[in-house]
């Protein structure tokens, strides 16, 4: 590829239009939410105004399921156990929204019932457990995907188009961090080894997945960090390398809050993603000389309803008779968990 940068006034040095499907016109699926916690409530809210419908909610606590339905999904059927949720004949797809440590059990439960499944990220605490889910889904012929919602957002679709078109020139580095102060005074699930706690699986999976998307996969990784007194990872800085030799410099920490920005840096230009890069945010195309060539502003509405795009992906693939998404393939999910495990093992 030529090292000569196109002039700023060349029409091609503009950001393309998102190809994100209209959530209101996607094929309709009937959703069952397995879990009645915060992320399930966010999904229920995000699906409002779309063609998708929450028809059932399951919890181990029947009263909690009823309260959730009353507050977040009026008209849905509450189930006081997960087995009855996945057996509900009106449910087409199950969204597994339980803690990381329970994803394997609950995903396999839904798959065994013949349901399509969307599993909240990370798909499982380990690559082996994620592979078990993938194997079971493939054997059953049902759709299965990790709910890495960032990959389906409009600004990330634009990023993918920019990369496919070679608009940045040769991509050399990707930088990203995701740190939020959630420990020691945050949720118990982040502090507990028994609940697959730690920064990497909850926060660091975002920059890791982002880097893999940009680099075309992760071939090697190395990191430095430290553990909490309970033995889960508190912070981790890590470097990764893709198949072309391009590298990523990434970080995560659950004891501080960071800018949570990202950039993709090429020989002709770079993309700068503002704070909360993994959410709908403002993105700029910047020339090698520092001139801002184009800007895509973040959509405040999308920031609160961004989970709907991954649900639309499920609906489109199911309607097409497909059992995986090329945007977030199962093999990619398993590979990223292999990398995460390798990084975490170096801290212990």
Secondary structure by P-SEA (a helix, b strand, c coil): cccccccccccccccccccccccccccbbbbbbccccaaaaaaaaaaccccccccccccccaaaaaaaaacccccbbbbccaaaaaacccccbbbbcccccaaaaaaaaaaaabbbbbbcccccccaaaaaaaaaaaaaacbbbbccccccccaaaaaaaaaaaaccccccccccbbbbccccccccccccccccccccccccaaaaaaaaaaaaccccccccccccccccccccccccccccccbbbbccccccccccbbbbbbcccbbbbbccccccbbbbbbccccccccbbbbbbaaaaaccaaaaaaaaaaaaaacccccccccaaaaaaaaaaaaaaaaaac
